[in-house]
Amino acid sequence: MSAITTQIIDATTGRPGVGIAVSLGTRTHASGWQTIATAISDADGRVNDLLSASELLSAGHYRLVFETGPYYLLQSIDCFFPQISINFVIKDTREHFHVPILLSPFGYSTFRSR
């Protein structure tokens, strides 16, 4: 399993957010934000394979970007946040970082889980 994972739950339906594109980026002082992985949420709304299980993280700034606009467009639902970006800092690279998101067309919440 990837060291960074996520799960998307649609609060309006109480079901997983299926088929949402997610990208993982890291920031360096020299290059700014660089995308290092992309994936699509599965039937359970999960993305467990952003990084390979053997890939080591470096301490630093990371972000997950969720492309929610196309998800709601396919349902003919207007949304206020067509893209959600969650930035976070990793200090202890030995840990697992699960960053779930609870989403609706006009809001979202997130937290760090283990």
DSSP file (Angstrom, degrees, kcal/mol; ACC not computed):
  #  RESIDUE AA STRUCTURE BP1 BP2  ACC     N-H-->O    O-->H-N    N-H-->O    O-->H-N    TCO  KAPPA ALPHA  PHI   PSI    X-CA   Y-CA   Z-CA
    1    1 A M              0   0    0      0, 0.0    48,-0.2     0, 0.0     4,-0.1   0.000 360.0 360.0 360.0 146.8    0.0    0.0    0.0
    2    2 A S        -     0   0    0     46,-2.2    51,-0.1     1,-0.1    50,-0.1  -0.271 360.0-125.5 -62.8 150.3    1.1    3.5   -0.7
    3    3 A A  S    S+     0   0    0     49,-0.3    94,-3.2    52,-0.2     2,-0.5   0.719 103.8  48.0 -70.4 -21.3    2.5    5.7    2.2
    4    4 A I  E    S+a   97   0A   0     92,-0.2    46,-0.5    44,-0.1    47,-0.3  -0.988  74.9 163.0-122.3 122.9   -0.1    8.3    1.2
    5    5 A T  E     -a   98   0A   0     92,-2.5    94,-2.8    -2,-0.5     2,-0.3  -0.854  13.2-169.9-132.1 167.0   -3.7    7.1    0.7
    6    6 A T  E     -C   47   0B   0     41,-1.6    41,-2.5    -2,-0.3     2,-0.3  -0.971  10.5-155.9-150.1 163.9   -7.2    8.7    0.6
    7    7 A Q  E     -C   46   0B   0     -2,-0.3    94,-2.8    92,-0.3     2,-0.5  -0.983  12.0-149.6-142.6 138.8  -10.8    7.9    0.5
    8    8 A I  E     -d  101   0C   0     37,-2.6     9,-2.8    -2,-0.3     2,-0.4  -0.934  12.3-175.2-112.9 124.8  -13.6   10.1   -0.9
    9    9 A I  E     -dE 102  16C   0     92,-2.5    94,-3.1    -2,-0.5     2,-0.8  -0.982  21.5-138.3-119.3 130.7  -17.1    9.9    0.5
   10   10 A D  E >>> -dE 103  15C   0      5,-3.2     4,-2.6    -2,-0.4     5,-0.9  -0.788  11.4-162.0 -88.0 110.3  -20.0   11.9   -1.0
   11   11 A A  T 345S+     0   0    0     92,-3.1    93,-0.2    -2,-0.8    -1,-0.2   0.751  85.3  62.1 -66.8 -24.3  -21.9   13.3    1.9
   12   12 A T  T 345S+     0   0    0     91,-0.6    -1,-0.2     1,-0.2    92,-0.1   0.792 121.5  20.8 -74.0 -26.3  -25.0   14.0   -0.3
   13   13 A T  T <45S-     0   0    0     -3,-0.8    -2,-0.2     2,-0.2    -1,-0.2   0.585  95.7-128.1-113.5 -16.6  -25.5   10.3   -1.1
   14   14 A G  T  <5S+     0   0    0     -4,-2.6    -3,-0.2     1,-0.3    -2,-0.0   0.685  73.8 113.5  73.2  17.7  -23.6    8.6    1.8
   15   15 A R  E   <S-E   10   0C   0     -5,-0.9    -5,-3.2     1,-0.1    -1,-0.3  -0.744  76.1 -81.3-118.6 164.8  -21.7    6.6   -0.9
   16   16 A P  E     -E    9   0C   0      0, 0.0     2,-1.2     0, 0.0    -7,-0.3  -0.311  40.1-116.7 -62.9 147.1  -18.1    6.5   -2.1
   17   17 A G    >   -     0   0    0     -9,-2.8     3,-0.6    27,-0.2     2,-0.3  -0.753  43.1-164.2 -84.2  96.4  -16.9    9.1   -4.6
   18   18 A V  T 3   +     0   0    0     -2,-1.2    24,-0.2     1,-0.2    25,-0.1  -0.629  58.7  13.1 -90.5 138.7  -16.2    6.8   -7.5
   19   19 A G  T 3  S+     0   0    0     22,-1.8     2,-0.5    -2,-0.3    -1,-0.2   0.705  79.2 150.0  78.4  21.6  -14.1    7.7  -10.5
   20   20 A I    <   -     0   0    0     -3,-0.6    21,-2.2    22,-0.2     2,-0.3  -0.769  45.7-126.9 -91.4 127.3  -12.6   10.9   -9.1
   21   21 A A  E     -GH  40  67D   0     46,-0.5    46,-2.6    -2,-0.5     2,-0.4  -0.542  29.5-173.2 -72.6 134.2   -9.1   11.8  -10.5
   22   22 A V  E     -GH  39  66D   0     17,-3.1    17,-2.4    -2,-0.3     2,-0.4  -0.993   5.5-167.8-130.2 134.2   -6.6   12.5   -7.7
   23   23 A S  E     -GH  38  65D   0     42,-2.1    42,-2.4    -2,-0.4     2,-0.5  -0.942   9.9-148.5-122.1 149.9   -3.1   13.7   -8.1
   24   24 A L  E     +GH  37  64D   0     13,-2.9    12,-3.2    -2,-0.4    13,-1.5  -0.959  21.6 179.1-114.7 129.2   -0.3   13.8   -5.5
   25   25 A G  E     -GH  35  63D   0     38,-2.7    38,-1.9    -2,-0.5     2,-0.3  -0.875  15.5-155.4-127.6 162.2    2.3   16.6   -5.7
   26   26 A T  E     -GH  34  62D   0      8,-2.3     8,-2.7    -2,-0.3     2,-0.5  -0.958  15.6-133.7-132.5 153.5    5.4   17.7   -3.7
   27   27 A R  E     -GH  33  61D   0     34,-1.8    34,-0.5    -2,-0.3     2,-0.3  -0.907  18.8-178.6-114.2 134.0    6.9   21.1   -3.5
   28   28 A T  E  >  -G   32   0D   0      4,-1.9     4,-2.0    -2,-0.5    32,-0.0  -0.906  34.6-124.7-121.1 155.8   10.6   22.0   -3.8
   29   29 A H  T  4 S+     0   0    0     -2,-0.3    -1,-0.1     1,-0.2     4,-0.1   0.855 110.5  45.6 -66.9 -33.7   12.1   25.5   -3.4
   30   30 A A  T  4 S+     0   0    0      1,-0.1    -1,-0.2     2,-0.1    -3,-0.0   0.870 127.4  22.0 -78.2 -37.9   13.7   25.2   -6.8
   31   31 A S  T  4 S-     0   0    0      1,-0.3    -2,-0.2     3,-0.0    -1,-0.1   0.513  89.1-142.6-112.8  -6.4   10.8   23.9   -8.9
   32   32 A G  E  <  -G   28   0D   0     -4,-2.0    -4,-1.9     2,-0.1     2,-0.3  -0.486  66.6  -0.6  72.9-150.1    7.6   24.7   -7.0
   33   33 A W  E     -G   27   0D   0     -6,-0.2     2,-0.4    -2,-0.1    -6,-0.2  -0.573  67.2-175.4 -78.4 132.1    4.8   22.1   -7.1
   34   34 A Q  E     -G   26   0D   0     -8,-2.7    -8,-2.3    -2,-0.3     2,-0.4  -0.997  24.7-127.8-127.6 127.9    5.5   18.9   -9.1
   35   35 A T  E     +G   25   0D   0     -2,-0.4   -10,-0.3   -10,-0.2     3,-0.1  -0.605  29.2 173.2 -73.1 128.9    3.0   16.2   -9.7
   36   36 A I  E     +     0   0D   0    -12,-3.2     2,-0.3    -2,-0.4   -11,-0.2   0.543  61.5  10.8-113.8 -12.3    4.5   12.8   -8.7
   37   37 A A  E     -G   24   0D   0    -13,-1.5   -13,-2.9    14,-0.1    -1,-0.3  -0.980  54.0-167.2-162.9 151.4    1.5   10.5   -9.0
   38   38 A T  E     +G   23   0D   0     -2,-0.3     2,-0.3   -15,-0.2   -15,-0.2  -0.981  16.0 158.7-139.1 152.7   -2.1   10.3  -10.3
   39   39 A A  E     -G   22   0D   0    -17,-2.4   -17,-3.1    -2,-0.3     2,-0.4  -0.960  33.6-117.9-160.4 172.3   -4.9    7.8   -9.8
   40   40 A I  E     -G   21   0D   0     -2,-0.3   -19,-0.2   -19,-0.2     6,-0.1  -0.973  37.5-107.8-120.9 135.1   -8.7    7.4  -10.0
   41   41 A S        -     0   0    0    -21,-2.2   -22,-1.8    -2,-0.4     6,-0.2  -0.364  38.5-133.1 -64.0 140.7  -10.8    6.6   -7.0
   42   42 A D    >   -     0   0    0      4,-2.5     3,-2.4   -24,-0.2   -23,-0.2  -0.015  37.9 -74.1 -85.6-169.8  -12.0    3.0   -7.0
   43   43 A A  T 3  S+     0   0    0      1,-0.3   -25,-0.1     2,-0.1    -1,-0.1   0.665 135.2  48.8 -63.6 -17.6  -15.5    1.5   -6.3
   44   44 A D  T 3  S-     0   0    0      2,-0.2    -1,-0.3   -27,-0.1   -27,-0.2   0.276 119.8-109.2-102.1   8.4  -15.0    2.2   -2.6
   45   45 A G  S <  S+     0   0    0     -3,-2.4   -37,-2.6     1,-0.3     2,-0.2   0.585  76.6 135.9  75.8  10.5  -13.9    5.8   -3.2
   46   46 A R  E     -C    7   0B   0    -39,-0.2    -4,-2.5    -6,-0.1     2,-0.4  -0.611  44.3-165.7 -97.1 151.0  -10.3    4.8   -2.2
   47   47 A V  E     +C    6   0B   0    -41,-2.5   -41,-1.6    -2,-0.2     3,-0.2  -0.898  25.0 153.9-129.7 102.3   -7.0    5.6   -3.7
   48   48 A N        +     0   0    0     -2,-0.4   -46,-2.2   -43,-0.2     3,-0.2   0.398  62.6  60.9-106.9  -0.1   -4.4    3.2   -2.2
   49   49 A D        +     0   0    0    -48,-0.2    -1,-0.1     1,-0.1   -11,-0.1  -0.048  53.9 119.4-125.7  33.3   -1.9    3.1   -5.0
   50   50 A L  S    S+     0   0    0    -46,-0.5     2,-0.3    -3,-0.2   -12,-0.2   0.907  89.3  21.2 -62.5 -40.2   -0.6    6.6   -5.5
   51   51 A L  S    S-     0   0    0    -47,-0.3    -1,-0.1    -3,-0.2     2,-0.1  -0.903  94.4-102.5-123.0 153.4    2.9    5.4   -4.6
   52   52 A S    >   -     0   0    0     -2,-0.3     3,-1.3     1,-0.1   -49,-0.3  -0.408  34.9-112.7 -70.9 155.6    4.3    2.0   -4.8
   53   53 A A  T 3  S+     0   0    0      1,-0.3    -1,-0.1   -51,-0.1    -4,-0.0   0.782 118.1  48.3 -60.3 -27.4    4.7    0.1   -1.5
   54   54 A S  T 3  S+     0   0    0      2,-0.1     2,-0.3   -52,-0.0    -1,-0.3   0.569  84.7 109.5 -91.0  -9.1    8.5    0.3   -1.8
   55   55 A E    <   -     0   0    0     -3,-1.3     2,-0.3     1,-0.1   -52,-0.2  -0.534  62.5-141.5 -73.9 127.4    8.7    4.0   -2.6
   56   56 A L        -     0   0    0     -2,-0.3     2,-0.2   -53,-0.0    38,-0.1  -0.676   9.1-135.1 -91.6 140.5   10.1    6.0    0.2
   57   57 A L        -     0   0    0     36,-0.4     2,-0.3    -2,-0.3    36,-0.1  -0.554   9.7-141.2 -86.7 156.2    8.8    9.5    1.1
   58   58 A S        -     0   0    0     -2,-0.2    32,-0.1    34,-0.1     2,-0.1  -0.869  31.6 -99.6-107.9 150.9   11.0   12.5    1.8
   59   59 A A  S    S+     0   0    0     -2,-0.3     2,-0.3    32,-0.1    32,-0.2  -0.445  78.4  81.2 -63.5 143.1   10.1   15.0    4.6
   60   60 A G  E    S- I   0  90D   0     30,-2.3    30,-3.0    -2,-0.1     2,-0.4  -0.980  78.6 -33.8 155.6-166.2    8.4   18.0    3.0
   61   61 A H  E     +HI  27  89D   0    -34,-0.5   -34,-1.8    -2,-0.3     2,-0.3  -0.747  52.3 174.4 -94.4 134.2    5.3   19.6    1.7
   62   62 A Y  E     -HI  26  88D   0     26,-3.2    26,-2.9    -2,-0.4     2,-0.3  -0.888  10.8-163.7-132.1 161.9    2.7   17.5   -0.2
   63   63 A R  E     -HI  25  87D   0    -38,-1.9   -38,-2.7    -2,-0.3     2,-0.5  -0.989  11.4-150.3-149.0 144.5   -0.7   18.1   -1.7
   64   64 A L  E     -HI  24  86D   0     22,-2.4    22,-3.0    -2,-0.3     2,-0.5  -0.945  15.1-160.7-106.8 132.3   -3.6   16.0   -2.9
   65   65 A V  E     -HI  23  85D   0    -42,-2.4   -42,-2.1    -2,-0.5     2,-0.5  -0.972   1.8-161.6-118.1 123.6   -5.7   17.5   -5.7
   66   66 A F  E     -HI  22  84D   0     18,-3.1    18,-2.4    -2,-0.5     2,-1.4  -0.909  12.1-146.6-106.9 123.2   -9.2   16.1   -6.2
   67   67 A E  E  >  +H   21   0D   0    -46,-2.6     4,-0.6    -2,-0.5   -46,-0.5  -0.677  34.9 157.6 -90.2  85.0  -10.9   16.8   -9.5
   68   68 A T  H  >  +     0   0    0     -2,-1.4     4,-2.2    14,-0.4     5,-0.3   0.688  54.0  77.6 -86.0 -20.4  -14.5   17.0   -8.3
   69   69 A G  H  > S+     0   0    0     13,-3.0     4,-2.5     1,-0.2     5,-0.2   0.945  97.1  43.7 -56.5 -53.4  -15.9   19.1  -11.2
   70   70 A P  H  > S+     0   0    0      0, 0.0     4,-2.1     0, 0.0    -1,-0.2   0.863 110.1  58.2 -61.4 -34.6  -16.2   16.2  -13.7
   71   71 A Y  H  < S+     0   0    0     -4,-0.6     4,-0.5     1,-0.2    -2,-0.2   0.937 113.6  37.2 -59.0 -48.4  -17.6   13.9  -10.9
   72   72 A Y  H ><>S+     0   0    0     -4,-2.2     5,-2.5     1,-0.2     3,-0.8   0.835 110.7  60.9 -75.6 -32.0  -20.5   16.3  -10.3
   73   73 A L  H ><5S+     0   0    0     -4,-2.5     3,-1.6    -5,-0.3    -2,-0.2   0.902 100.5  55.2 -59.4 -41.5  -20.9   17.2  -14.0
   74   74 A L  T 3<5S+     0   0    0     -4,-2.1    -1,-0.2     1,-0.3    -2,-0.2   0.734 110.4  46.4 -63.8 -21.6  -21.6   13.5  -14.8
   75   75 A Q  T < 5S-     0   0    0     -3,-0.8    -1,-0.3    -4,-0.5    -2,-0.2   0.342 114.2-118.6 -99.0   4.4  -24.4   13.7  -12.2
   76   76 A S  T < 5 +     0   0    0     -3,-1.6     2,-0.4    -4,-0.2    -3,-0.2   0.885  69.0 138.8  56.8  42.0  -25.8   17.0  -13.7
   77   77 A I      < -     0   0    0     -5,-2.5    -1,-0.2    -6,-0.1     2,-0.2  -0.969  52.2-131.0-118.6 129.0  -25.1   18.7  -10.3
   78   78 A D        -     0   0    0     -2,-0.4     2,-0.3    -3,-0.1    -9,-0.0  -0.526  28.3-168.5 -71.7 143.5  -23.6   22.2  -10.0
   79   79 A C        -     0   0    0     -2,-0.2    27,-0.2     1,-0.1   -10,-0.0  -0.973  26.9-150.5-134.8 153.2  -20.7   22.4   -7.6
   80   80 A F  S    S+     0   0    0     25,-3.3    26,-0.2    -2,-0.3     3,-0.1   0.755  93.0  50.2 -89.3 -29.5  -18.8   25.3   -6.0
   81   81 A F        +     0   0    0     24,-0.8    -1,-0.2    23,-0.2   -13,-0.2  -0.807  57.5 170.0-113.5  87.8  -15.5   23.5   -5.7
   82   82 A P  S    S+     0   0    0      0, 0.0   -13,-3.0     0, 0.0   -14,-0.4   0.680  78.3  26.5 -73.1 -15.0  -14.6   21.9   -9.0
   83   83 A Q  S    S-     0   0    0    -16,-0.2     2,-0.5   -15,-0.2   -16,-0.2  -0.975  71.6-160.7-146.4 132.2  -11.1   21.1   -7.7
   84   84 A I  E     -I   66   0D   0    -18,-2.4   -18,-3.1    -2,-0.3     2,-0.5  -0.963   5.3-166.2-118.5 126.8  -10.1   20.6   -4.1
   85   85 A S  E     -I   65   0D   0     -2,-0.5     2,-0.6   -20,-0.2   -20,-0.2  -0.951   1.9-170.0-115.2 123.9   -6.5   21.0   -3.1
   86   86 A I  E     -I   64   0D   0    -22,-3.0   -22,-2.4    -2,-0.5     2,-0.4  -0.951   7.4-165.0-116.7 113.8   -5.3   19.7    0.3
   87   87 A N  E     +I   63   0D   0     -2,-0.6     2,-0.3   -24,-0.2   -24,-0.2  -0.778  15.7 163.7 -99.5 141.2   -1.8   20.7    1.3
   88   88 A F  E     -I   62   0D   0    -26,-2.9   -26,-3.2    -2,-0.4     2,-0.4  -0.968  31.0-122.2-152.2 165.1    0.0   19.0    4.2
   89   89 A V  E     -I   61   0D   0     -2,-0.3     2,-0.5   -28,-0.2   -28,-0.2  -0.930  14.5-156.3-116.4 134.2    3.5   18.6    5.7
   90   90 A I  E     +I   60   0D   0    -30,-3.0   -30,-2.3    -2,-0.4     3,-0.1  -0.946  24.4 157.1-109.7 124.0    5.2   15.3    6.3
   91   91 A K        +     0   0    0     -2,-0.5     2,-0.9     1,-0.2    -1,-0.1   0.766  68.1  50.8-108.2 -48.2    7.9   15.2    9.0
   92   92 A D    >   -     0   0    0      1,-0.1     3,-1.5   -34,-0.1    -1,-0.2  -0.812  64.2-172.0 -97.8 101.9    8.1   11.5   10.0
   93   93 A T  T 3  S+     0   0    0     -2,-0.9   -36,-0.4     1,-0.3    -1,-0.1   0.503  76.4  71.8 -75.0  -4.0    8.5    9.5    6.8
   94   94 A R  T 3  S+     0   0    0    -38,-0.1    -1,-0.3     2,-0.1     2,-0.1   0.614  85.7  86.4 -83.5 -12.2    8.1    6.2    8.6
   95   95 A E  S <  S-     0   0    0     -3,-1.5     2,-0.4     1,-0.0    19,-0.0  -0.380  79.2-118.8 -86.7 163.9    4.4    6.8    9.2
   96   96 A H        -     0   0    0     18,-0.1     2,-0.6    -2,-0.1   -92,-0.2  -0.834  23.0-151.9 -98.0 141.9    1.4    6.1    6.9
   97   97 A F  E     +a    4   0A   0    -94,-3.2   -92,-2.5    -2,-0.4     2,-0.6  -0.929  14.5 179.8-122.7 106.9   -0.7    9.2    5.9
   98   98 A H  E     -aB   5 113A   0     15,-1.7    15,-3.4    -2,-0.6   -92,-0.2  -0.937   2.3-177.0-107.1 122.1   -4.4    8.6    5.1
   99   99 A V        -     0   0    0    -94,-2.8   -92,-0.3    -2,-0.6    13,-0.2  -0.784   8.2-174.2-123.3  84.4   -6.1   11.8    4.1
  100  100 A P        -     0   0    0      0, 0.0    11,-1.0     0, 0.0     2,-0.4  -0.369   8.5-151.5 -77.6 159.4   -9.9   11.1    3.6
  101  101 A I  E     -dF   8 110C   0    -94,-2.8   -92,-2.5     9,-0.2     2,-0.6  -0.998   8.6-156.2-135.3 132.8  -12.3   13.7    2.3
  102  102 A L  E     -dF   9 109C   0      7,-2.8     7,-2.1    -2,-0.4     2,-0.3  -0.943  31.0-170.5-104.8 119.6  -16.0   14.1    2.9
  103  103 A L  E     +dF  10 108C   0    -94,-3.1   -92,-3.1    -2,-0.6   -91,-0.6  -0.840  24.1 167.5-125.1 150.7  -17.4   16.0    0.0
  104  104 A S  E >   - F   0 107C   0      3,-2.5     3,-1.0    -2,-0.3   -23,-0.2  -0.899  53.1 -94.7-142.9 170.6  -20.6   17.7   -1.2
  105  105 A P  T 3  S+     0   0    0      0, 0.0   -25,-3.3     0, 0.0   -24,-0.8   0.756 123.6  29.4 -62.3 -22.4  -21.3   20.1   -4.1
  106  106 A F  T 3  S+     0   0    0    -27,-0.2     2,-0.3   -26,-0.2   -27,-0.1   0.184 126.2  12.6-126.2  17.6  -20.8   23.2   -1.8
  107  107 A G  E <   -F  104   0C   0     -3,-1.0    -3,-2.5   -26,-0.1     2,-0.3  -0.979  51.6-164.3-176.1 169.4  -18.4   22.1    0.8
  108  108 A Y  E     -F  103   0C   0     -2,-0.3     2,-0.3    -5,-0.2    -5,-0.2  -0.980   4.3-158.7-159.0 159.3  -15.9   19.5    2.0
  109  109 A S  E     +F  102   0C   0     -7,-2.1    -7,-2.8    -2,-0.3     2,-0.3  -0.978  13.0 176.6-140.8 156.2  -14.0   18.4    5.1
  110  110 A T  E     +F  101   0C   0     -2,-0.3     2,-0.3    -9,-0.2    -9,-0.2  -0.950   5.4 175.8-151.3 166.3  -10.9   16.4    5.7
  111  111 A F        -     0   0    0    -11,-1.0     2,-0.6    -2,-0.3    -2,-0.0  -0.962  37.9 -94.9-162.7 169.2   -8.5   15.2    8.4
  112  112 A R        +     0   0    0     -2,-0.3     2,-0.2   -13,-0.2   -13,-0.2  -0.870  42.9 178.5 -97.8 127.0   -5.5   13.1    8.8
  113  113 A S  B      B   98   0A   0    -15,-3.4   -15,-1.7    -2,-0.6    -2,-0.0  -0.675 360.0 360.0-115.8 172.2   -6.2    9.5    9.7
  114  114 A R              0   0    0     -2,-0.2   -18,-0.1   -17,-0.2   -15,-0.1   0.370 360.0 360.0-119.4 360.0   -3.8    6.6   10.3
